[in-house]
Amino acid sequence: MKSKTRGLDKEIVKGLVALHNKCKVEIFKSKLGNASGRQDGLLWYKDTGQHVNGEFSMAVVQANNLLEDQSQIESGCLSLQDSVGPYGTFIGIYDGHGGPETSRFINEHLFQNLKRFTSEHQSMSVEVIRKAFQATEEGFLSVVTKQWPTKPQIAAVGSCCLVGVICSGTLYIANLGDSRAVLGRLVKSTGEVLSIQLSAEHNVSIESVRQEMLSLHPDDSQIVVLKHNVWRVKGLIQISRSIGDVYLKKTEFNREPLYAKFRLREPFVKPILSSDPAISVHQLQPHDQFIIFASDGLWEHLSNQGAVDIVQNHPRNGIARRLVKTALQEAAKKREMRYSDLKKIDRGVRRHFHDDISVAVVFLDSNLVSRANSVKSPNISVQGGGISLPTKTTPT
């Protein structure tokens, strides 16, 4: 009898342990869901969250077979010394091309590099941000060098990189490529909220960017080529600055076994693309309401003022998702189809209708902005999701 009871006890204990573990898993899933957003088909979203300077909303929709966009919001301590600070908010939008490797690398390393240089300089500055970009570019070059013998196509993978840093009442915007940051500013006299573009774009469809390329490469009449009605650097790529794209920065990677379509006929002496970000500094004003950070997939379908109007005229909760949905509705309209039909199209094929789109809307509470640097706050980390991310880059 005793042994049977023991056996029964064991079964009960085993059952309780299993139930406990299951509960732990469910609780973990629940926490994870709350912390890092939700998935609805190809759409990932976090409708609302709190950062040091106010609230935020994020959304990502996937179009490519593998999600090439990455995004993150990091808030709290911006250096390695948690007790020292400075404190603030970091926003990153990374629009990859040729594959997801570069944007994922940036997502995992740029903010860490920024924290390292902030610690060294003991403050936030343009120099700190520039150094963080440079270290990230060098880090990815090391990856390409290591993988080149077995995976040469890694040399043709790159990413745009848009970063915002809010610290001590100052907003820093750093950009490579054609993602965009747009500020919504209240005009007190009229009650209107006007859009102000904060980032400079590096796309050779823009006349001034073509002129910049021609002045940097005076001996190369083919530095920018009109191909199928689209301006491209060397007939290959539309952006003039990026992280990665090593095949257009170091001539030793522009050769076999890289695919022939990426190989240039002539070796080049100096890098064709730049990894030096355009950085601007803005003192935030009490009438600055919010900033929209987004990859060009959004701006392809919405104007600056159109996006600002949507944010201003709708509830904050879920506003990034609303921007993405509006862009998709516009994409469907351009193809004379219904939005409901567009939603049924799977990733990969979906790329023929729109690009990956990443959006982060960061609201500015002027009371919090003015005192955020001196007030210690918990660290918050949210990374934009997608259905094809490996475990190490899924939101935590």
Disulfide bonds with the S-S distance in Angstrom:
none
